[in-house]
């Protein structure tokens, strides 16, 4: 079978294991069905912005052309560093977008991917965010009323726990399982002074501690984990082929290396399967 078109990050569904579908052109390809088979992905050389569709010689921020990268709120630095949100200063690039995506409930969570980390996400992105990161376990620990507060709280918590995933370690196997409820309670206890100070500064009940959430366990469709993680790149190697050994996060795990499909959003690709 052959499929051709511009790709976007894989669509995930929480099941046992996670189900992956690759948007390519106007089709959704079931990637789980291809595990254990030989596949070839060939980049035509064409890239189209995932926001406006214009052709671009270089992709920015996982799929945008340079004008969109410079003008869209979703590409602003405050998306990576939500504690720097400047909506209330009247300088948001797209106030309506900010109201829809940032001025709504967010969750601060713990995840276990390459180890324990703290992160934030909109409620509508649970559990997608965790699957995209390759987390094997996740637990919401605070609910807050906007993205800025989630970022400020994350800053407090990351003084005591990482806010990053070691993607190479994540792709080498499953992490040691942890009781995230215990980790949550220990983290909140050690951060109590800073959390209380932030809550008092906000003064409007913007944070809600979640002490009764259930741990979400996530399993991925992987037959074989790599012992050595080598990154594959369409910009360096337009044609990539190999046996698909598994999928985790947004990575295809081939016998010759791993390919971060999210990184190449907007690339025009031909996928050939056995």
FIVEX-490533 format. One line per 2 residues: number of its first residue (from 1); their letters; for each residue y, x, z of N, C-alpha, C. Coordinates in Angstrom, 3 decimals, padded with zeros to 6 digits. Each point is the difference from the previous one (the first is absolute). Last residue first. Layout:
BEGIN
NUM) a) Y X Z Y X Z Y X Z ~ ...
% end
This chain:
BEGIN
274) xx) -002.960 004.357 003.278 -001.322 000.002 -000.644 -000.381 -001.416 -000.442 ~ 005.216 001.082 000.246 -001.131 -000.021 000.913 -001.305 000.028 -000.788
272) xx) 005.727 001.063 -000.382 -001.257 -000.207 -000.710 -001.143 000.102 000.995 ~ 005.710 -000.692 -000.248 -001.165 000.161 000.869 -001.246 -000.327 -000.811
270) xx) 005.439 001.482 -000.926 -001.200 -000.630 -000.540 -001.146 000.330 000.937 ~ 005.665 -000.311 000.818 -001.310 000.632 000.145 -001.055 -000.764 -000.798
268) xx) 005.604 000.792 001.267 -000.855 -000.728 -000.915 -001.326 000.749 -000.109 ~ 003.601 -000.223 004.264 -000.600 000.826 -001.036 -000.883 -000.875 -000.902
266) xx) 002.207 -001.652 003.998 000.797 -000.029 -001.210 -000.532 000.869 -001.131 ~ -001.354 001.293 004.948 000.433 -001.333 -000.398 000.902 000.065 -001.220
264) xx) -002.476 003.546 002.660 000.195 -000.090 -001.443 000.300 -001.423 -000.471 ~ -000.929 001.333 004.597 000.973 000.988 -000.456 000.368 -000.205 -001.457
262) xx) -003.471 -002.506 002.152 001.349 -000.499 000.300 001.074 000.939 -000.532 ~ -004.668 001.112 -000.240 000.434 -000.931 -001.035 001.415 -000.521 000.256
260) xx) -002.696 004.578 001.224 000.841 -000.977 000.698 000.594 -000.961 -001.017 ~ -004.576 003.196 000.021 001.143 -000.423 -000.789 000.740 -001.108 000.729
258) xx) -003.871 004.440 000.693 000.497 -001.313 000.408 001.289 -000.306 -000.741 ~ -004.638 003.139 -001.376 001.252 000.005 000.741 000.435 -001.407 000.337
256) xx) -004.095 001.154 -002.281 000.789 001.175 -000.362 001.331 000.079 000.736 ~ -003.228 -003.619 000.346 -000.772 001.190 000.344 000.770 001.284 -000.311
254) xx) 002.738 -004.441 001.347 -000.892 000.417 -001.077 -000.754 001.252 000.417 ~ 003.032 -004.123 002.221 -000.698 001.218 000.397 -001.051 000.321 -001.058
252) xx) 004.915 -002.858 000.445 -001.307 000.014 -000.631 -000.633 001.345 000.327 ~ 004.043 -002.499 002.904 -000.618 001.133 -000.688 -001.323 -000.374 -000.638
250) xx) 003.286 -002.284 003.087 000.274 -000.239 -001.417 -000.596 001.107 -000.867 ~ -002.288 -001.175 004.517 001.447 -000.014 -000.146 000.323 -000.436 -001.412
248) xx) -004.534 001.245 -000.495 000.539 -000.121 001.356 001.510 000.157 -000.068 ~ -005.032 -000.199 -003.077 001.430 -000.313 000.013 000.431 -000.144 001.452
246) xx) -004.379 002.492 -003.148 000.512 -000.921 001.007 001.494 -000.211 -000.141 ~ -002.904 002.529 -003.036 -000.831 000.008 001.210 000.482 -000.966 001.071
244) xx) 000.211 000.857 -005.586 000.782 -000.611 001.073 -000.889 -000.139 001.231 ~ -000.227 003.651 -004.175 -000.723 -001.063 000.688 000.870 -000.520 001.137
242) xx) 002.451 002.131 -004.318 -000.974 000.395 001.011 -000.719 -001.209 000.564 ~ 004.890 001.798 -002.944 -001.280 -000.703 -000.050 -000.918 000.506 001.094
240) xx) 005.357 000.079 -002.421 -000.748 000.268 001.224 -001.291 -000.810 -000.053 ~ 004.526 001.732 -003.182 -001.308 -000.657 -000.021 -000.803 000.438 001.218
238) xx) 004.436 001.636 -000.479 000.107 -001.375 -000.509 -001.324 -000.755 -000.038 ~ 002.008 004.050 003.003 -001.250 -000.245 -000.714 000.006 -001.441 -000.500
236) xx) 003.832 001.643 002.193 -000.610 001.289 -000.316 -001.245 -000.152 -000.869 ~ 002.370 -003.794 001.482 001.042 000.831 -000.595 -000.540 001.364 -000.410
234) xx) -002.705 -003.225 002.371 000.143 -000.302 -001.419 001.043 000.878 -000.679 ~ -003.087 001.234 004.357 001.366 -000.380 -000.336 000.113 -000.225 -001.507
232) xx) -003.457 000.992 004.848 000.109 -000.117 -001.446 001.356 -000.616 -000.353 ~ -002.192 002.890 004.491 000.841 -001.074 -000.521 000.091 000.062 -001.520
230) xx) -003.842 001.483 003.852 000.840 000.540 -001.066 000.759 -001.149 -000.646 ~ -003.157 001.169 004.657 000.866 -000.976 -000.658 000.908 000.708 -000.996
228) xx) -005.108 000.810 002.338 001.270 000.647 -000.295 000.837 -000.970 -000.811 ~ -003.984 -001.556 001.480 000.080 001.048 001.025 001.293 000.797 -000.164
226) xx) -000.874 -005.363 -001.398 000.084 001.394 -000.462 000.034 000.972 001.181 ~ -002.584 -004.879 -000.011 001.299 000.597 000.287 000.027 001.439 -000.503
224) xx) -002.965 -004.521 -001.582 -000.014 001.400 000.396 001.420 000.480 000.244 ~ -000.894 -004.606 -000.761 -001.383 000.464 -000.004 -000.101 001.424 000.517
222) xx) 003.664 -004.256 000.776 -000.187 001.425 -000.275 -001.489 000.339 000.057 ~ 003.642 -004.170 000.742 -001.135 000.174 -000.905 -000.157 001.454 -000.432
220) xx) 002.074 -001.809 004.872 000.359 000.290 -001.381 -001.245 000.215 -000.871 ~ 001.867 -002.652 004.919 -001.014 000.832 -000.630 000.293 000.129 -001.486
218) xx) 002.503 -001.479 005.043 000.067 000.017 -001.463 -001.039 000.979 -000.544 ~ 001.730 -003.082 004.724 -000.850 001.062 -000.533 -000.033 -000.112 -001.518
216) xx) 003.459 -001.670 004.176 -000.514 -000.287 -001.336 -000.790 001.207 -000.485 ~ 001.382 -002.064 005.126 -000.084 001.155 -000.886 -000.610 -000.436 -001.331
214) xx) 002.766 -003.471 003.125 -001.326 000.576 -000.205 000.076 001.182 -000.959 ~ 003.831 -002.112 003.649 -000.448 000.075 -001.391 -001.390 000.646 -000.081
212) xx) 003.106 -000.873 003.887 -001.213 -000.805 -000.165 -000.508 -000.011 -001.443 ~ 004.167 001.889 001.950 -001.070 000.536 000.842 -001.321 -000.738 -000.188
210) xx) 005.226 001.065 -002.094 -001.214 -000.742 -000.340 -001.179 000.585 000.763 ~ 005.743 -000.274 000.464 -001.215 000.806 000.168 -001.224 -000.878 -000.240
208) xx) 005.159 -000.425 -001.893 -001.052 -000.723 000.709 -001.249 000.876 000.049 ~ 005.794 000.231 -001.067 -001.327 000.610 000.002 -000.973 -000.849 000.804
206) xx) 004.754 -000.991 -000.550 -000.455 000.323 -001.346 -001.387 000.583 -000.084 ~ 003.423 -001.959 003.482 -001.422 -000.315 -000.082 -000.598 000.277 -001.353
204) xx) 004.516 001.079 001.404 -000.175 -001.340 -000.544 -001.470 -000.369 -000.173 ~ 002.237 004.369 001.387 000.548 -001.080 000.791 -000.226 -001.402 -000.518
202) xx) -000.394 005.120 -001.174 -000.027 -001.101 -000.965 000.538 -001.273 000.639 ~ -000.522 003.757 002.728 001.063 000.245 -000.968 000.087 -001.131 -001.021
200) xx) -003.514 000.028 003.133 001.259 -000.334 000.662 001.171 000.170 -000.961 ~ -004.230 001.305 -001.489 000.017 -001.444 000.175 001.309 -000.454 000.627
198) xx) -000.806 004.605 -000.355 000.253 -000.585 -001.316 000.109 -001.512 000.098 ~ -001.171 002.351 003.884 001.386 000.309 -000.367 000.356 -000.619 -001.353
196) xx) -004.447 -000.329 001.486 000.868 -000.840 000.822 001.463 000.211 -000.367 ~ -003.179 002.791 -002.018 -000.136 -001.370 -000.512 000.931 -000.939 000.756
194) xx) -000.309 004.479 001.460 000.730 -000.095 -001.266 -000.052 -001.414 -000.573 ~ -002.453 000.873 003.960 001.425 000.183 000.255 000.815 -000.180 -001.287
192) xx) -004.808 -000.152 -000.219 000.613 -001.155 000.648 001.506 000.146 000.173 ~ -003.822 002.731 -002.015 001.288 -000.220 -000.673 000.836 -001.063 000.694
190) xx) -004.412 001.216 001.425 000.686 001.294 -000.051 001.389 -000.126 -000.638 ~ -002.785 -003.864 000.238 000.275 000.488 001.358 000.811 001.292 -000.031
188) xx) -001.554 -001.849 -004.044 001.096 -000.801 000.547 000.379 000.487 001.392 ~ -003.715 002.011 -002.038 001.218 000.346 -000.722 001.200 -000.758 000.552
186) xx) -004.307 -000.983 001.672 000.407 001.344 000.416 001.320 000.387 -000.647 ~ -001.961 -004.056 -001.284 000.477 -000.091 001.376 000.465 001.351 000.514
184) xx) -001.930 -000.175 -004.351 001.255 -000.781 000.071 000.573 000.020 001.416 ~ -004.285 001.807 -000.686 001.042 000.900 -000.524 001.365 -000.673 000.086
182) xx) -003.675 -002.634 001.061 000.207 001.008 001.050 001.109 000.962 -000.424 ~ -001.345 -003.096 -003.137 000.676 -000.715 001.089 000.287 000.954 001.156
180) xx) -002.519 001.449 -003.762 001.440 000.012 -000.225 000.771 -000.758 001.071 ~ -004.648 002.699 -000.264 000.400 -001.295 000.552 001.519 -000.054 -000.079
178) xx) -002.978 002.941 -003.535 000.712 -000.001 001.275 000.198 -001.435 000.484 ~ -003.141 003.358 -003.763 000.530 -001.296 000.412 000.592 000.085 001.405
176) xx) -000.265 003.947 -003.759 -000.681 -000.428 001.224 000.637 -001.301 000.480 ~ 000.379 000.850 -005.205 000.448 000.616 001.246 -000.869 -000.464 001.165
174) xx) -001.654 000.551 -005.244 000.508 -000.977 000.960 000.460 000.705 001.274 ~ 000.160 002.722 -004.692 -000.969 -000.784 000.751 000.664 -000.981 000.938
172) xx) 002.208 002.946 -003.258 -001.231 000.759 000.246 -001.037 -000.777 000.800 ~ 004.605 -001.365 -001.190 -000.924 -000.124 -001.124 -001.316 000.755 000.198
170) xx) 003.618 000.115 003.216 -000.411 -001.395 -000.146 -001.067 -000.156 -001.068 ~ 002.120 004.184 000.584 -000.968 -000.252 001.056 -000.546 -001.423 -000.105
168) xx) 003.419 001.132 -002.929 -001.186 000.809 -000.312 -001.100 -000.239 001.037 ~ 004.249 -002.021 000.598 -000.793 -000.655 -001.040 -001.243 000.795 -000.373
166) xx) 002.931 -000.662 004.433 -000.447 001.188 -000.720 -000.964 -000.488 -001.074 ~ 004.064 -002.868 002.385 -001.424 000.096 -000.304 -000.255 001.309 -000.736
164) xx) 004.117 -001.615 003.709 -000.453 000.384 -001.331 -001.522 000.001 -000.104 ~ 002.972 -000.506 003.908 000.324 -001.128 -000.866 -000.449 000.276 -001.435
162) xx) -001.608 001.753 005.365 000.449 000.258 -001.366 000.375 -001.288 -000.726 ~ 000.568 000.504 005.341 -001.115 -000.151 -000.926 000.536 000.159 -001.417
160) xx) 002.895 000.453 003.743 -001.267 000.183 000.717 -001.228 -000.139 -000.892 ~ 004.596 -000.595 -001.367 000.152 001.153 000.885 -001.323 000.351 000.660
158) xx) 000.635 -003.877 -002.692 -000.512 001.187 -000.684 000.348 001.297 000.736 ~ 001.463 -004.369 001.530 -001.439 000.194 000.168 -000.507 001.277 -000.657
156) xx) 004.641 -001.314 -000.368 -000.360 000.198 001.412 -001.471 000.389 000.120 ~ 001.536 -001.216 -004.224 000.561 001.295 000.385 -000.346 000.333 001.446
154) xx) -001.086 -004.266 -001.643 -000.919 001.014 -000.512 000.476 001.396 000.384 ~ 002.794 -003.628 000.959 -001.142 000.040 000.913 -001.012 001.050 -000.444
152) xx) 003.691 -000.788 -002.760 000.468 000.588 001.258 -001.143 000.125 001.001 ~ -000.876 -002.197 -004.090 000.210 001.425 -000.185 000.445 000.697 001.266
150) xx) -000.458 -004.674 -000.036 -001.325 000.616 -000.105 000.126 001.509 -000.166 ~ 003.938 -002.538 -000.013 -000.572 000.099 001.350 -001.374 000.658 -000.054
148) xx) 002.104 -000.838 -004.124 000.729 000.999 000.765 -000.613 000.178 001.378 ~ -001.617 -003.463 -002.869 -000.493 001.338 -000.328 000.699 001.092 000.816
146) xx) -000.408 -004.965 002.141 000.456 000.556 -001.274 -000.473 001.441 -000.166 ~ -001.227 -002.895 003.769 000.618 -000.992 -000.879 000.581 000.554 -001.296
144) xx) -004.584 001.432 003.013 001.454 000.100 000.127 000.654 -000.834 -001.099 ~ -004.994 001.201 002.804 000.613 -000.824 -001.032 001.503 000.046 000.235
142) xx) -004.418 003.396 001.468 001.296 -000.646 000.253 000.367 -000.862 -001.199 ~ -004.248 002.069 000.083 000.306 000.163 001.428 001.375 -000.564 000.384
140) xx) -004.521 -000.125 -003.882 001.424 -000.248 000.227 000.302 000.106 001.495 ~ -004.077 002.484 -002.662 000.324 -000.940 001.076 001.508 -000.184 000.097
138) xx) -004.647 002.361 -003.039 001.431 -000.258 000.154 000.211 -001.054 001.070 ~ -003.866 003.642 -002.798 000.295 -000.940 001.084 001.508 -000.209 000.045
136) xx) -001.681 002.620 -003.385 -001.301 -000.582 000.349 000.122 -001.004 001.139 ~ 003.603 001.819 -004.058 -000.299 -000.115 001.426 -001.363 -000.648 000.208
134) xx) 002.755 001.245 -004.133 -001.347 000.475 000.276 -000.362 -000.046 001.467 ~ 004.090 -001.506 -002.448 000.044 001.280 000.708 -001.389 000.557 000.286
132) xx) 000.610 -004.252 -002.068 000.654 000.968 -000.879 000.048 001.389 000.638 ~ -001.616 -003.633 002.552 -000.967 000.374 -001.030 000.591 001.043 -000.941
130) xx) 002.824 -001.824 003.280 -001.035 000.828 000.617 -001.032 000.459 -001.022 ~ 003.444 -002.985 -001.342 000.562 001.304 000.349 -001.074 000.926 000.553
128) xx) -001.076 -004.563 -000.854 000.114 000.821 -001.212 000.467 001.407 000.307 ~ -001.027 -004.116 002.886 -000.442 001.373 000.269 000.149 000.944 -001.194
126) xx) 003.785 -002.288 001.064 -001.213 000.186 000.798 -001.116 -000.808 -000.650 ~ 004.593 -000.066 -001.492 -000.747 001.151 -000.518 -001.198 000.369 000.863
124) xx) 003.247 -003.483 000.987 -000.654 -000.376 -001.250 -000.837 001.122 -000.594 ~ 002.705 000.630 003.922 -001.168 -000.825 000.288 -000.770 -000.362 -001.250
122) xx) 002.750 004.535 000.005 000.309 -001.424 000.060 -001.280 -000.778 000.283 ~ 000.294 005.046 001.772 -000.168 -000.764 -001.224 000.488 -001.421 000.208
120) xx) -000.745 005.502 002.341 000.659 -001.309 -000.009 -000.298 -000.703 -001.325 ~ -002.380 004.152 003.485 000.669 -000.376 -001.232 000.654 -001.349 000.132
118) xx) -002.988 004.501 002.554 000.805 -001.194 000.177 000.690 -000.298 -001.321 ~ -004.904 002.679 001.178 001.386 000.068 -000.422 000.695 -001.309 000.338
116) xx) -004.973 003.167 000.709 000.866 -001.090 000.434 001.429 000.220 -000.484 ~ -003.903 001.971 -002.980 000.265 000.114 001.425 000.939 -001.134 000.357
114) xx) -001.114 000.267 -004.279 -000.403 001.396 000.203 000.101 000.345 001.481 ~ 000.280 -004.525 -000.434 -000.357 000.382 -001.365 -000.531 001.432 000.005
112) xx) 001.630 -004.289 003.289 -000.879 001.162 000.087 -000.481 000.311 -001.410 ~ 004.477 -002.777 002.509 -001.069 000.061 -000.984 -000.790 001.278 000.202
110) xx) 003.987 -003.613 002.417 -000.781 001.232 000.072 -001.086 -000.073 -001.057 ~ 005.074 -002.586 000.074 -001.448 -000.007 000.162 -000.543 001.399 000.253
108) xx) 004.513 -003.755 -000.457 -000.312 001.398 000.284 -001.485 000.032 000.350 ~ 002.875 -003.776 -002.988 -000.957 000.360 001.035 -000.095 001.516 000.106
106) xx) 003.800 -004.106 -001.754 -000.781 001.196 -000.294 -000.938 000.265 001.180 ~ 003.395 -004.324 -002.086 -000.900 000.594 000.978 -000.746 001.211 -000.568
104) xx) 004.634 -000.907 -002.264 -001.075 -000.917 000.376 -000.960 000.742 000.915 ~ 003.783 001.661 -002.973 000.495 -000.848 001.081 -001.025 -001.073 000.361
102) xx) -000.894 003.079 -003.565 000.281 000.780 001.216 000.435 -000.849 001.184 ~ -001.100 -001.754 -004.514 -001.056 000.943 000.364 000.213 000.706 001.340
100) xx) 003.041 -003.381 -001.945 -001.346 -000.497 -000.252 -001.084 000.916 000.559 ~ 004.632 001.189 000.226 -000.224 -001.204 000.810 -001.431 -000.506 -000.138
98) xx) 001.367 003.620 -002.690 -000.106 000.390 001.402 -000.270 -001.187 000.904 ~ 000.911 -000.764 -004.530 -001.329 000.607 000.148 -000.220 000.392 001.457
96) xx) 004.228 -001.551 -001.067 -000.963 -001.101 -000.066 -001.432 000.510 000.140 ~ 003.590 003.205 -000.132 -000.037 -000.799 001.229 -001.018 -001.141 -000.036
94) xx) 000.363 004.738 -002.474 -000.266 -001.369 -000.450 -000.143 -000.887 001.233 ~ 001.384 004.457 000.628 000.065 -000.006 -001.468 -000.161 -001.414 -000.561
92) xx) 002.134 000.992 004.877 -001.316 -000.164 -000.597 000.143 -000.090 -001.524 ~ 003.508 000.439 003.530 -000.205 000.963 -001.082 -001.393 -000.080 -000.607
90) xx) 002.207 -002.228 004.012 000.478 -000.553 -001.255 -000.210 000.903 -001.203 ~ -001.354 000.376 004.740 001.245 000.682 -000.333 000.582 -000.502 -001.324
88) xx) -004.245 -001.432 001.814 001.070 -000.564 000.828 001.341 000.683 -000.241 ~ -003.946 001.566 -002.257 000.348 -001.360 -000.421 001.202 -000.539 000.777
86) xx) -002.581 004.371 000.010 001.461 -000.139 000.038 000.456 -001.368 -000.486 ~ -004.546 003.198 002.077 000.431 -001.225 -000.692 001.510 -000.192 000.170
84) xx) -003.140 003.524 001.730 001.307 000.254 -000.616 000.510 -001.211 -000.778 ~ -004.297 000.236 002.148 000.981 000.107 001.079 001.401 000.282 -000.545
82) xx) -003.944 -000.152 -002.794 000.611 -001.304 000.305 001.009 000.038 001.132 ~ -002.057 003.365 -003.663 000.475 000.195 001.363 000.720 -001.269 000.449
80) xx) -001.998 -000.013 -004.206 -000.827 001.053 000.600 000.360 000.222 001.461 ~ 002.540 -003.064 -002.334 -001.364 -000.506 -000.108 -000.966 001.005 000.607
78) xx) 004.613 000.994 -000.405 -000.316 -000.783 001.193 -001.382 -000.661 -000.094 ~ 002.051 002.533 -003.617 -000.599 000.839 001.037 -000.422 -000.801 001.222
76) xx) 000.093 -002.463 -004.798 000.967 000.670 000.865 -000.724 000.774 001.103 ~ -001.814 -002.990 -003.506 -000.109 001.444 -000.208 000.953 000.790 000.889
74) xx) -000.197 -004.819 -000.156 -001.371 000.406 000.332 -000.252 001.487 -000.228 ~ 004.157 -002.121 -001.219 -000.120 000.139 001.452 -001.390 000.498 000.397
72) xx) 002.255 001.169 -004.820 -000.757 -001.036 000.682 -000.109 000.274 001.503 ~ 002.220 002.998 -003.304 000.724 -001.240 000.267 -000.754 -001.035 000.833
70) xx) -001.501 004.544 -001.581 001.321 000.178 000.584 000.647 -001.303 000.461 ~ -004.228 000.075 -002.221 -000.155 000.815 001.204 001.330 000.149 000.733
68) xx) -000.032 -002.043 -004.214 -000.513 -000.905 001.038 -000.181 000.732 001.325 ~ 001.374 002.600 -003.731 001.027 -000.987 000.366 -000.476 -000.966 001.088
66) xx) -003.191 003.204 -001.671 001.054 000.570 000.844 001.105 -001.004 000.344 ~ -004.933 -001.871 -000.787 000.870 000.847 -000.811 001.152 000.479 000.893
64) xx) -004.855 -001.275 002.179 001.314 -000.487 -000.414 000.684 000.979 -000.957 ~ -004.476 000.419 002.463 000.022 -000.973 -001.074 001.348 -000.459 -000.526
62) xx) -001.151 003.011 003.965 -001.233 -000.704 -000.326 000.201 -001.148 -000.993 ~ 003.597 003.064 001.242 -000.398 -000.869 001.112 -001.163 -000.918 -000.381
60) xx) 001.842 001.975 -004.248 000.565 000.310 001.312 -000.543 -000.998 001.030 ~ -001.232 002.190 -005.312 -000.092 -001.082 000.974 000.546 000.467 001.343
58) xx) 000.984 001.409 -005.449 -000.461 000.440 001.318 000.032 -001.170 000.956 ~ 001.216 -000.515 -004.495 -000.761 001.232 -000.195 -000.571 000.522 001.309
56) xx) 000.978 -005.237 -001.562 000.591 001.103 000.741 -000.870 001.234 -000.188 ~ 001.043 -005.554 -001.826 -000.739 001.249 -000.117 000.736 001.100 000.744
54) xx) 000.461 -005.196 001.569 000.485 000.949 -001.007 -000.874 001.257 -000.015 ~ -000.425 -003.938 003.075 -000.825 000.106 -001.195 000.450 001.021 -001.026
52) xx) 001.458 -001.484 004.714 000.738 -000.539 -001.144 -000.762 000.098 -001.314 ~ -002.131 001.245 004.241 001.007 -001.000 000.363 000.638 -000.639 -001.223
50) xx) -003.249 003.585 -000.112 -000.682 -001.176 000.542 000.990 -001.087 000.426 ~ 000.444 003.821 -004.032 000.441 -000.297 001.361 -000.663 -001.290 000.495
48) xx) -002.345 003.132 -003.683 000.989 -001.072 000.071 000.311 -000.300 001.455 ~ -002.373 004.067 -003.429 000.247 -000.492 001.353 001.067 -001.081 -000.081
46) xx) -003.679 003.101 -003.432 001.071 -000.979 000.184 000.077 -000.443 001.458 ~ -003.342 002.938 -001.826 001.276 000.711 -000.021 001.177 -000.924 000.230
44) xx) -004.866 -000.987 000.156 000.517 000.050 -001.368 001.251 000.847 -000.130 ~ -004.351 000.292 003.476 001.428 -000.361 -000.023 000.543 000.206 -001.407
42) xx) -005.146 -001.060 002.039 000.807 000.818 -000.897 001.438 -000.509 -000.016 ~ -005.138 -000.171 002.734 001.358 -000.524 000.004 000.868 000.942 -000.819
40) xx) -005.582 -001.266 000.861 000.996 000.899 -000.584 001.343 -000.710 -000.007 ~ -005.275 -000.242 002.692 001.202 -000.623 -000.559 000.910 001.077 -000.577
38) xx) -005.439 -001.077 002.008 000.940 000.940 -000.592 001.183 -000.761 -000.585 ~ -002.995 -001.759 004.350 -000.038 000.152 -001.456 001.034 001.030 -000.454
36) xx) -000.594 -001.520 004.569 -001.307 000.521 -000.403 -000.131 000.204 -001.493 ~ 003.507 -003.511 001.502 -000.437 001.086 000.880 -001.438 000.390 -000.357
34) xx) 002.592 -003.697 -001.924 -000.127 001.243 -000.760 -000.482 001.173 000.849 ~ 001.014 -004.503 001.601 -001.164 -000.075 -000.883 -000.245 001.291 -000.764
32) xx) 003.823 -000.588 002.790 -001.211 000.148 000.809 -001.241 000.024 -000.880 ~ 004.346 -000.904 -001.808 -000.359 001.417 000.106 -001.254 000.217 000.839
30) xx) 002.258 -003.995 -003.162 -000.748 000.143 001.248 -000.521 001.427 000.107 ~ 004.431 -001.765 -002.757 -001.331 000.580 -000.144 -000.636 000.172 001.372
28) xx) 003.950 -003.084 -002.546 -000.354 000.536 001.310 -001.441 000.488 -000.081 ~ 004.191 -000.858 -003.926 -001.333 -000.209 000.540 -000.119 000.579 001.406
26) xx) 003.664 000.259 -003.385 -000.042 -001.345 000.570 -001.371 -000.325 000.579 ~ 001.476 005.018 -000.194 000.502 -000.977 -000.954 000.035 -001.370 000.651
24) xx) -002.342 002.331 003.090 000.207 000.834 -001.180 000.362 -000.920 -001.150 ~ -001.130 000.114 005.689 000.800 -000.664 -001.033 000.241 000.972 -001.155
22) xx) -004.165 -000.001 003.609 001.075 000.787 -000.610 000.745 -000.835 -001.032 ~ -003.072 -000.974 004.714 000.219 -000.366 -001.389 001.193 000.796 -000.516
20) xx) -003.744 -000.148 004.541 001.099 000.601 -000.744 000.032 -000.524 -001.431 ~ -002.070 -001.136 005.379 -000.107 -000.217 -001.439 001.255 000.544 -000.678
18) xx) -002.683 001.263 004.867 001.240 -000.382 -000.668 -000.258 -000.158 -001.498 ~ -004.530 -000.458 002.496 001.180 000.826 000.255 001.249 -000.564 -000.682
16) xx) -001.052 -002.848 001.853 -000.932 001.020 000.461 -000.853 000.464 -001.180 ~ 005.327 -001.934 000.317 -001.357 -000.530 000.054 -000.896 001.152 000.434
14) xx) 005.401 -001.033 -001.394 -000.765 000.412 001.168 -001.335 -000.735 000.031 ~ 003.079 001.540 -004.292 -000.393 -001.202 000.736 -000.900 000.438 001.142
12) xx) 003.874 002.221 -003.919 -001.087 000.062 000.971 -000.261 -001.350 000.643 ~ 002.264 002.698 -004.649 000.076 -001.188 000.842 -001.219 000.002 000.915
10) xx) 002.522 004.391 -002.427 -001.141 -000.889 000.064 000.231 -001.141 000.986 ~ 004.084 002.307 -002.698 -000.917 000.335 001.087 -001.102 -001.044 000.095
8) xx) 001.871 000.355 -004.771 000.698 -000.051 001.274 -001.014 000.305 001.094 ~ 000.464 000.838 -005.815 -000.694 -000.286 001.254 000.982 -000.139 001.162
6) xx) -000.119 -000.745 -005.745 000.673 000.637 001.129 -000.684 -000.420 001.291 ~ -003.082 -000.004 -004.347 001.283 -000.572 000.386 000.632 000.795 001.124
4) xx) -005.301 -001.064 -002.179 001.178 000.805 -000.293 001.260 -000.728 000.428 ~ -005.930 000.391 000.039 001.163 -000.755 000.449 001.215 000.888 -000.231
2) xx) -005.658 -000.377 -001.478 001.286 000.681 -000.014 001.093 -000.957 000.458 ~ -005.859 000.735 000.220 001.198 -000.844 000.000 001.250 000.880 000.000
% end
